[in-house]
Amino acid sequence: MLKIKIVILFLFISIASVWGYVNYQTYWMKPSAGAQDVSIEIKEGESVAQLANELKQAEVIKNIWLFKRYLAKNGMDKKLQVGTFVMKPNMNIKSVALILNDPHIASTKVLFKEGETVKDYGDELEKSDLMRSAEFQGLVGYPAVNYCLNESLDKPKDFSDEFDFLLDKPKCLGLEGYLFPDTYFFANDAPAEVVARKMLENFGVKLDSGLRAEIARQNKTIHEIITMASLIEAEAREESDRALVSDVLWRRNSVGMGLELDSTVNYLTGNSKPSISFTEKEINSLYNTYKYRGLPPGPINNPSLSAIKAAIYPEKNDYWFFLADKEGKVHFGKTLEEHNQLKYKYLK
């Protein structure tokens, strides 16, 4: 009789342990405080088994069988959303399942590269199936040059009441230069305005109070700095060259020399030529730095933090000219004669 009672007690304890384990994994388990986020991507056509293995490898869940069973039991295996989801290690299965079934949580990962234009960003959003490129371009204003010249065009959305760094930007210009290049996760149903606002928020964080104070100390505007940074981004790939290029451009600008940058003309034409034609140099636009002195009306791309810092902190030098060879390496010259020699050597 005692043996039977012991067996029954053992079975009861075993059942209780299993019940406790299942419920803990399914409902009660919580991530540790300060746990790092984990990104899980569900691709079109991915099986539940593949997803469960990914979640287990990322330590989001502990038990693959319980996860698959919970989804099937609750009819959630047929409602998994395609996209990227941000979770934490050691989540309970119910929480994970609810996230993976919510279309408003599902997100798409988008990389916006440094030095690309608003048009490029719109194309990237369209390629990611988030929205049409034209929808994004229309909201943020591309091409920028058109909006100040054509009063009949609907003006880009003005975010200056939300972001003070936009206050000295001409209102007719769009957001070229201010959409910070980075990797983002956008909800699959995010409208263009939400996308732009998230990028502007990132810009506001990156252009911190120290950088803004230095810009003000130099009696420059944020718009001047971001415009210059976009030129530096286009002209110098290597960080070691950027501060030197910055000093050359600021000095040329201060004495009234033309900046004469192919990149500004390429922005007008939509090309990316290493060397523009004589005809292109005659295009009548304030963005044409061969024809007009001074900075262009606004940025010609969305510059990196590296280029922004170079615009703020130029490195003093004696050069007045520079050019980039076909590999992107920048060569500097002190005189026009030296510059012409460099052109013959590296651009012929």
The 8 nearest C-alpha neighbors of each residue, nearest first, counted from 0:
[[1, 3, 2, 4, 5, 6, 7, 8],
 [2, 0, 4, 3, 5, 6, 7, 8],
 [1, 3, 5, 0, 4, 6, 7, 8],
 [2, 4, 6, 0, 5, 1, 7, 8],
 [3, 5, 7, 1, 2, 6, 8, 0],
 [4, 6, 2, 8, 3, 7, 9, 1],
 [5, 7, 9, 3, 8, 4, 10, 2],
 [8, 6, 4, 10, 9, 5, 11, 3],
 [9, 7, 11, 5, 6, 10, 4, 12],
 [8, 10, 6, 12, 7, 11, 5, 13],
 [11, 9, 13, 7, 8, 12, 14, 6],
 [12, 10, 8, 14, 13, 9, 15, 7],
 [11, 13, 15, 9, 10, 14, 16, 8],
 [14, 12, 10, 16, 15, 11, 9, 17],
 [13, 15, 17, 11, 16, 12, 18, 10],
 [14, 16, 18, 12, 13, 17, 19, 11],
 [17, 15, 19, 13, 14, 18, 12, 20],
 [16, 18, 20, 14, 19, 15, 21, 13],
 [19, 17, 15, 21, 16, 20, 14, 22],
 [18, 20, 16, 22, 17, 21, 23, 15],
 [21, 19, 17, 23, 18, 22, 16, 24],
 [22, 20, 18, 24, 23, 19, 25, 17],
 [23, 21, 25, 19, 24, 26, 20, 18],
 [22, 24, 27, 20, 28, 21, 25, 26],
 [25, 23, 21, 91, 22, 28, 26, 20],
 [24, 26, 92, 22, 91, 23, 93, 21],
 [27, 25, 91, 22, 23, 93, 24, 28],
 [28, 26, 23, 91, 29, 24, 25, 22],
 [27, 29, 91, 23, 24, 90, 26, 89],
 [30, 28, 90, 89, 91, 27, 31, 88],
 [31, 29, 89, 90, 88, 87, 32, 34],
 [30, 32, 34, 33, 29, 89, 88, 87],
 [31, 33, 34, 30, 29, 35, 87, 88],
 [32, 34, 31, 35, 30, 36, 87, 88],
 [33, 35, 31, 32, 87, 30, 36, 88],
 [36, 34, 87, 33, 37, 88, 86, 32],
 [37, 35, 87, 86, 85, 34, 38, 88],
 [36, 38, 86, 87, 85, 39, 35, 88],
 [39, 37, 85, 84, 86, 83, 40, 36],
 [38, 40, 84, 83, 85, 37, 41, 54],
 [39, 41, 83, 82, 84, 42, 38, 81],
 [42, 40, 81, 82, 83, 45, 39, 43],
 [43, 41, 45, 81, 44, 40, 82, 83],
 [42, 44, 45, 81, 41, 82, 80, 46],
 [45, 43, 42, 46, 41, 81, 47, 49],
 [44, 46, 42, 43, 49, 41, 47, 50],
 [47, 45, 49, 48, 50, 44, 51, 43],
 [46, 48, 50, 49, 51, 45, 76, 67],
 [49, 47, 51, 46, 50, 52, 67, 63],
 [50, 48, 52, 46, 47, 51, 53, 45],
 [49, 51, 47, 53, 52, 48, 54, 46],
 [52, 50, 48, 54, 53, 49, 63, 47],
 [51, 53, 55, 49, 50, 54, 56, 48],
 [54, 52, 50, 56, 55, 51, 57, 49],
 [55, 53, 51, 57, 59, 52, 56, 60],
 [54, 56, 58, 52, 60, 57, 53, 61],
 [57, 55, 53, 58, 54, 52, 59, 60],
 [56, 58, 54, 55, 59, 53, 88, 37],
 [59, 57, 55, 88, 56, 60, 54, 89],
 [58, 60, 88, 89, 54, 57, 90, 87],
 [61, 59, 55, 58, 89, 54, 62, 90],
 [60, 62, 55, 58, 63, 59, 89, 24],
 [61, 63, 65, 64, 60, 66, 55, 24],
 [62, 64, 66, 65, 51, 67, 55, 61],
 [65, 63, 67, 66, 62, 68, 51, 69],
 [66, 64, 68, 67, 62, 63, 69, 25],
 [65, 67, 63, 69, 64, 68, 92, 70],
 [66, 68, 64, 70, 69, 65, 71, 63],
 [67, 69, 65, 71, 66, 70, 72, 64],
 [70, 68, 72, 66, 67, 71, 65, 73],
 [69, 71, 75, 76, 67, 73, 68, 72],
 [70, 72, 74, 68, 73, 76, 69, 75],
 [73, 71, 69, 70, 74, 68, 75, 67],
 [74, 72, 75, 70, 71, 69, 76, 68],
 [75, 73, 71, 76, 72, 70, 77, 78],
 [76, 74, 70, 78, 77, 73, 71, 79],
 [75, 77, 70, 71, 74, 78, 79, 47],
 [78, 76, 75, 79, 74, 71, 70, 100],
 [79, 77, 75, 100, 76, 80, 74, 99],
 [80, 78, 100, 99, 77, 76, 81, 75],
 [81, 79, 100, 99, 102, 78, 82, 105],
 [80, 82, 41, 42, 43, 79, 105, 83],
 [83, 81, 106, 105, 107, 41, 40, 80],
 [82, 84, 40, 106, 107, 39, 105, 41],
 [85, 83, 39, 38, 105, 106, 40, 86],
 [84, 86, 38, 37, 36, 39, 83, 87],
 [87, 85, 37, 36, 84, 38, 88, 59],
 [86, 88, 36, 37, 59, 35, 34, 30],
 [89, 87, 59, 58, 90, 30, 34, 86],
 [90, 88, 30, 59, 60, 58, 29, 87],
 [91, 89, 29, 30, 59, 88, 28, 60],
 [92, 90, 28, 25, 24, 26, 94, 93],
 [91, 93, 25, 95, 94, 66, 96, 24],
 [92, 94, 96, 95, 91, 25, 26, 97],
 [95, 93, 97, 96, 92, 91, 98, 90],
 [94, 96, 92, 98, 93, 97, 99, 91],
 [97, 95, 93, 99, 98, 94, 92, 100],
 [96, 98, 94, 100, 95, 99, 93, 101],
 [99, 97, 95, 101, 100, 96, 94, 104],
 [98, 100, 96, 97, 79, 101, 80, 95],
 [101, 99, 79, 97, 98, 80, 78, 96],
 [100, 102, 98, 103, 104, 99, 97, 105],
 [103, 101, 105, 104, 80, 100, 187, 188],
 [102, 104, 101, 105, 186, 188, 187, 106],
 [105, 103, 101, 102, 106, 186, 98, 84],
 [106, 104, 82, 102, 103, 84, 186, 83],
 [107, 105, 186, 83, 82, 187, 185, 184],
 [106, 108, 82, 83, 185, 184, 187, 186],
 [107, 109, 184, 183, 83, 185, 106, 110],
 [108, 110, 183, 182, 184, 107, 111, 127],
 [109, 111, 182, 181, 112, 183, 108, 180],
 [112, 110, 180, 181, 120, 182, 109, 113],
 [113, 111, 180, 115, 110, 114, 181, 120],
 [114, 112, 180, 303, 302, 115, 301, 111],
 [113, 115, 302, 301, 300, 232, 112, 233],
 [116, 114, 300, 113, 301, 112, 119, 117],
 [117, 115, 300, 119, 118, 301, 120, 114],
 [116, 118, 120, 119, 175, 121, 141, 136],
 [117, 119, 121, 116, 120, 122, 136, 141],
 [120, 118, 122, 116, 117, 121, 115, 123],
 [121, 119, 117, 123, 118, 122, 111, 124],
 [122, 120, 132, 118, 124, 123, 119, 135],
 [121, 123, 132, 125, 119, 120, 124, 126],
 [124, 122, 126, 120, 121, 125, 127, 119],
 [123, 125, 127, 121, 122, 126, 129, 130],
 [124, 126, 131, 128, 122, 130, 132, 127],
 [125, 127, 123, 128, 124, 122, 129, 130],
 [126, 128, 124, 125, 129, 123, 109, 107],
 [129, 127, 125, 126, 130, 124, 131, 187],
 [130, 128, 124, 127, 125, 187, 188, 131],
 [131, 129, 125, 128, 124, 132, 134, 135],
 [130, 132, 125, 134, 133, 135, 124, 129],
 [131, 133, 121, 122, 125, 135, 134, 136],
 [134, 132, 136, 131, 135, 137, 121, 122],
 [135, 133, 137, 131, 132, 136, 138, 130],
 [136, 134, 138, 132, 137, 191, 133, 121],
 [137, 135, 133, 141, 139, 140, 138, 134],
 [136, 138, 140, 134, 135, 139, 133, 141],
 [137, 139, 155, 135, 136, 156, 140, 134],
 [140, 138, 173, 155, 174, 136, 137, 156],
 [141, 139, 173, 155, 137, 136, 143, 138],
 [142, 140, 143, 136, 137, 117, 139, 173],
 [141, 143, 144, 145, 140, 146, 118, 136],
 [144, 142, 141, 172, 145, 173, 140, 146],
 [143, 145, 142, 146, 147, 148, 172, 141],
 [146, 144, 148, 143, 147, 142, 149, 141],
 [145, 147, 149, 148, 171, 144, 143, 172],
 [148, 146, 171, 145, 149, 144, 172, 150],
 [149, 147, 145, 146, 150, 144, 171, 152],
 [148, 150, 151, 146, 147, 152, 145, 144],
 [151, 149, 152, 148, 146, 147, 153, 154],
 [150, 152, 149, 153, 146, 154, 148, 147],
 [151, 153, 150, 149, 154, 146, 145, 155],
 [154, 152, 151, 155, 150, 146, 137, 156],
 [153, 155, 152, 171, 156, 146, 140, 173],
 [156, 154, 140, 139, 138, 173, 157, 137],
 [155, 157, 138, 139, 158, 154, 173, 140],
 [156, 158, 159, 155, 170, 160, 173, 154],
 [157, 159, 161, 160, 162, 156, 165, 196],
 [160, 158, 162, 165, 161, 166, 157, 163],
 [159, 161, 158, 162, 163, 157, 166, 165],
 [162, 160, 159, 158, 163, 165, 157, 196],
 [163, 161, 159, 164, 160, 165, 158, 203],
 [162, 164, 165, 166, 159, 161, 160, 167],
 [163, 165, 162, 166, 221, 167, 159, 203],
 [166, 164, 159, 163, 168, 167, 162, 158],
 [165, 167, 163, 159, 168, 164, 162, 169],
 [166, 168, 165, 222, 169, 220, 221, 164],
 [167, 169, 165, 166, 222, 170, 172, 297],
 [170, 168, 171, 172, 167, 166, 296, 297],
 [171, 169, 172, 168, 157, 173, 154, 155],
 [170, 172, 147, 169, 146, 154, 173, 155],
 [173, 171, 170, 143, 169, 146, 147, 140],
 [172, 174, 140, 139, 155, 143, 175, 171],
 [173, 175, 139, 177, 176, 140, 178, 172],
 [176, 174, 177, 173, 117, 298, 300, 301],
 [175, 177, 301, 298, 300, 178, 174, 302],
 [176, 178, 174, 175, 179, 301, 199, 202],
 [179, 177, 198, 199, 176, 301, 180, 174],
 [178, 180, 202, 198, 177, 201, 181, 301],
 [181, 179, 111, 113, 112, 178, 303, 301],
 [180, 182, 111, 110, 179, 183, 112, 113],
 [183, 181, 110, 109, 111, 108, 184, 180],
 [184, 182, 109, 108, 181, 185, 110, 111],
 [183, 185, 108, 107, 106, 109, 186, 182],
 [186, 184, 106, 107, 187, 183, 189, 108],
 [187, 185, 106, 189, 188, 105, 104, 103],
 [186, 188, 106, 189, 107, 105, 129, 185],
 [187, 189, 186, 190, 103, 129, 102, 185],
 [188, 190, 186, 187, 193, 185, 191, 194],
 [191, 189, 192, 193, 188, 194, 130, 129],
 [192, 190, 194, 135, 193, 195, 189, 138],
 [191, 193, 195, 194, 190, 196, 138, 135],
 [192, 194, 196, 191, 190, 195, 189, 197],
 [195, 193, 191, 197, 192, 196, 198, 190],
 [194, 196, 192, 198, 197, 193, 199, 191],
 [197, 195, 199, 193, 198, 194, 192, 200],
 [198, 196, 200, 194, 199, 195, 193, 201],
 [199, 197, 201, 178, 195, 200, 196, 179],
 [200, 198, 202, 196, 201, 197, 178, 195],
 [201, 199, 203, 197, 198, 202, 196, 204],
 [200, 202, 198, 204, 199, 203, 205, 179],
 [203, 201, 199, 179, 205, 200, 204, 206],
 [204, 202, 200, 206, 201, 205, 199, 207],
 [203, 205, 201, 202, 206, 207, 200, 199],
 [204, 206, 202, 207, 203, 201, 304, 179],
 [207, 205, 203, 204, 210, 202, 211, 208],
 [206, 208, 205, 210, 209, 204, 211, 203],
 [207, 209, 211, 210, 212, 206, 213, 204],
 [210, 208, 212, 211, 207, 213, 206, 214],
 [209, 211, 213, 212, 207, 208, 206, 214],
 [210, 212, 208, 214, 213, 209, 215, 207],
 [213, 211, 209, 215, 210, 214, 208, 216],
 [212, 214, 216, 210, 215, 211, 217, 209],
 [215, 213, 211, 217, 216, 212, 219, 210],
 [214, 216, 218, 212, 217, 213, 219, 211],
 [217, 215, 213, 218, 214, 212, 219, 211],
 [216, 218, 214, 215, 219, 213, 311, 220],
 [219, 217, 215, 216, 214, 220, 213, 221],
 [220, 218, 217, 214, 215, 223, 221, 224],
 [219, 221, 223, 222, 224, 214, 218, 215],
 [220, 222, 224, 223, 225, 164, 219, 214],
 [221, 223, 225, 220, 224, 168, 226, 167],
 [224, 222, 226, 220, 221, 225, 227, 219],
 [223, 225, 221, 227, 222, 226, 310, 228],
 [226, 224, 228, 222, 227, 223, 221, 229],
 [225, 227, 298, 223, 229, 297, 224, 228],
 [226, 228, 224, 230, 229, 225, 310, 223],
 [229, 227, 307, 225, 306, 231, 310, 230],
 [228, 230, 232, 302, 226, 227, 298, 231],
 [231, 229, 233, 227, 232, 228, 234, 226],
 [232, 230, 228, 234, 233, 229, 235, 306],
 [233, 231, 229, 230, 306, 234, 302, 235],
 [232, 234, 230, 231, 235, 229, 262, 114],
 [233, 235, 231, 232, 230, 236, 323, 262],
 [236, 234, 241, 237, 231, 232, 233, 240],
 [235, 237, 238, 327, 232, 234, 233, 240],
 [238, 236, 239, 240, 235, 241, 328, 327],
 [237, 239, 241, 240, 236, 305, 235, 242],
 [238, 240, 237, 241, 242, 243, 236, 235],
 [241, 239, 238, 243, 237, 242, 235, 244],
 [240, 242, 244, 238, 243, 235, 239, 309],
 [241, 243, 313, 309, 245, 314, 244, 240],
 [244, 242, 314, 246, 245, 241, 240, 313],
 [245, 243, 241, 247, 242, 246, 240, 248],
 [246, 244, 242, 313, 248, 243, 247, 310],
 [245, 247, 313, 249, 243, 244, 248, 314],
 [246, 248, 244, 250, 245, 319, 249, 251],
 [249, 247, 251, 245, 250, 246, 252, 244],
 [248, 250, 252, 246, 251, 247, 253, 245],
 [251, 249, 253, 252, 247, 248, 246, 254],
 [252, 250, 256, 248, 254, 253, 249, 247],
 [251, 253, 249, 255, 250, 254, 293, 256],
 [252, 254, 250, 251, 255, 249, 256, 293],
 [255, 253, 251, 252, 256, 250, 249, 257],
 [256, 254, 252, 253, 251, 292, 257, 293],
 [257, 255, 251, 254, 252, 258, 292, 253],
 [256, 258, 292, 259, 288, 289, 255, 293],
 [257, 259, 288, 260, 256, 248, 251, 252],
 [260, 258, 289, 288, 257, 261, 287, 290],
 [261, 259, 262, 258, 263, 288, 289, 264],
 [260, 262, 264, 263, 275, 265, 274, 259],
 [261, 263, 265, 260, 264, 266, 233, 234],
 [264, 262, 266, 265, 261, 260, 286, 287],
 [265, 263, 267, 266, 261, 287, 262, 268],
 [266, 264, 270, 262, 268, 267, 263, 269],
 [265, 267, 263, 269, 264, 268, 299, 262],
 [268, 266, 264, 265, 269, 263, 286, 287],
 [267, 269, 265, 270, 266, 264, 279, 271],
 [270, 268, 266, 265, 267, 271, 264, 142],
 [269, 271, 265, 268, 272, 266, 267, 264],
 [270, 272, 265, 273, 269, 262, 266, 268],
 [271, 273, 274, 270, 275, 265, 261, 262],
 [274, 272, 271, 275, 261, 325, 262, 323],
 [273, 275, 272, 261, 276, 346, 271, 262],
 [276, 274, 272, 261, 279, 273, 277, 280],
 [275, 277, 279, 278, 280, 274, 281, 272],
 [278, 276, 280, 279, 275, 281, 282, 274],
 [279, 277, 276, 281, 280, 282, 275, 283],
 [278, 280, 276, 281, 282, 277, 275, 264],
 [279, 281, 277, 278, 282, 289, 276, 290],
 [280, 282, 279, 278, 283, 290, 277, 289],
 [283, 281, 279, 280, 284, 287, 278, 290],
 [282, 284, 281, 285, 287, 290, 286, 280],
 [283, 285, 286, 287, 282, 290, 291, 267],
 [284, 286, 287, 295, 291, 296, 283, 288],
 [285, 287, 295, 284, 263, 288, 296, 264],
 [288, 286, 285, 264, 284, 289, 290, 263],
 [287, 289, 259, 291, 290, 258, 286, 260],
 [290, 288, 259, 287, 291, 280, 257, 258],
 [289, 291, 288, 287, 281, 280, 292, 283],
 [292, 290, 288, 289, 285, 287, 293, 257],
 [293, 291, 257, 288, 255, 256, 258, 294],
 [294, 292, 252, 295, 291, 257, 255, 258],
 [293, 295, 296, 292, 227, 226, 252, 288],
 [294, 296, 286, 297, 285, 293, 288, 287],
 [297, 295, 294, 286, 285, 298, 226, 144],
 [296, 298, 226, 295, 299, 222, 172, 175],
 [299, 297, 226, 176, 229, 300, 175, 225],
 [298, 300, 229, 266, 297, 263, 175, 230],
 [301, 299, 116, 114, 115, 176, 229, 298],
 [300, 302, 176, 114, 115, 116, 175, 178],
 [303, 301, 229, 114, 113, 232, 228, 306],
 [302, 304, 305, 113, 306, 307, 180, 301],
 [303, 305, 307, 306, 308, 302, 205, 206],
 [304, 306, 303, 308, 307, 309, 238, 302],
 [307, 305, 309, 228, 303, 308, 304, 232],
 [308, 306, 228, 304, 310, 309, 305, 303],
 [307, 309, 311, 305, 310, 306, 312, 304],
 [310, 308, 242, 306, 312, 311, 307, 313],
 [311, 309, 307, 228, 308, 245, 312, 224],
 [312, 310, 308, 309, 313, 307, 214, 224],
 [311, 313, 309, 310, 308, 314, 242, 245],
 [314, 312, 242, 246, 245, 309, 310, 243],
 [315, 313, 242, 243, 246, 316, 312, 245],
 [314, 316, 246, 313, 243, 317, 242, 247],
 [315, 317, 318, 314, 243, 246, 247, 319],
 [318, 316, 333, 319, 315, 247, 332, 246],
 [317, 319, 333, 332, 316, 320, 331, 247],
 [318, 320, 333, 247, 332, 334, 317, 251],
 [321, 319, 332, 331, 318, 338, 333, 247],
 [322, 320, 331, 330, 332, 329, 338, 323],
 [321, 323, 330, 329, 324, 331, 320, 342],
 [322, 324, 329, 327, 328, 330, 325, 321],
 [325, 323, 327, 326, 345, 328, 346, 329],
 [324, 326, 327, 323, 346, 345, 328, 273],
 [327, 325, 324, 328, 323, 329, 345, 236],
 [326, 328, 323, 324, 325, 329, 236, 235],
 [327, 329, 323, 324, 326, 330, 325, 236],
 [328, 330, 323, 322, 327, 324, 235, 321],
 [331, 329, 322, 321, 323, 328, 332, 341],
 [330, 332, 321, 320, 318, 329, 322, 333],
 [333, 331, 320, 338, 337, 318, 334, 321],
 [332, 334, 318, 319, 320, 317, 337, 331],
 [335, 333, 337, 336, 332, 338, 319, 320],
 [334, 336, 338, 337, 339, 333, 320, 332],
 [337, 335, 339, 334, 338, 340, 332, 333],
 [338, 336, 340, 334, 335, 339, 332, 341],
 [337, 339, 335, 341, 332, 340, 336, 334],
 [340, 338, 342, 336, 341, 337, 335, 343],
 [339, 341, 337, 343, 338, 342, 344, 336],
 [340, 342, 344, 338, 339, 343, 345, 337],
 [343, 341, 339, 346, 345, 340, 344, 338],
 [342, 344, 340, 341, 347, 345, 346, 339],
 [345, 343, 341, 342, 340, 346, 347, 339],
 [346, 344, 342, 324, 343, 341, 347, 325],
 [347, 345, 342, 343, 344, 324, 325, 341],
 [346, 343, 345, 344, 342, 341, 324, 325]]
